[in-house]
Amino acid sequence: MLEIPTTYIVIPCYNEEKGLLSKEYSRFLDTIPEAIICFVNDGSTDKTLQELTLLQEKHSGQVHIVSLLKNSGKAEAVRTGINYCNQNFNYQFIGYLDADLATSLEEFMELKAYLREEVVFCFGSRIRKIGSTIERENSRFLIGRVIATFISQVLDLKVYDTQCGCKVFTKDVSKLLFEKEFLSKWLFDVELFFRMMLIYGKEKAIQKMYEVPLKSWIEKGNSKVKATYFFKLWIDLYQINKKYKRLLHNSTNQNL
């Protein structure tokens, strides 16, 4: 019998007791046997861990839980989950998704189909277009577009949406991308793109990444990012740009 190729989905969770969509997770796991979910309880102070344990009991073998003693932020929660999976399991693909399922688990699974030939990193993009359902407050949409434009310029890449929380990788590249800690708790997605360029060089990295417009993304209104982070965001972006541009410069000189 052929072994079923598995896809691991890392879900960072912080105080999700009331918002955890247990029925949606259960329905998905019942119908997609090749999917494994690794929940990372990021130091929650409510009953998130208890809710996750109930899911694990119901779906033995398809649900794993990693529990952090203190809240470390999304970047470290995702990194911890991906490294845990890499160290303990064999599979083909891995990625991460927000706990509120603004992007559905089913659409996440569809993205892995783009990981073929040279592509090792695929990510969803919240592009408003005919035929898609992208529900987001206009104020957040406009602010998001301003930030996304700056990020695109910093990266010097034609990328529309680096911050969408739906990304999937081949196992091999995930080991390289998530090995080291990130500078930012929330802008770590930007660092992933810089790390791709460090690993492959800019031109080759572009060929190995693929941006997919999502069919549906529905804002749930329970973001864990505080409004005040908008001001710190620019400091984080400056520090990320400074660090990785230096690394890219040094890397280029070593290859000359």
Helices and strands as residue ranges (DSSP letters): E 7-13, H 22-31, E 35-42, H 48-58, E 63-68, H 74-88, E 93-97, H 105-111, G 112-114, E 121-125, E 133-135, H 138-155, E 166-170, H 171-177, H 188-200, H 202-208, E 209-213, E 216-218, H 229-255
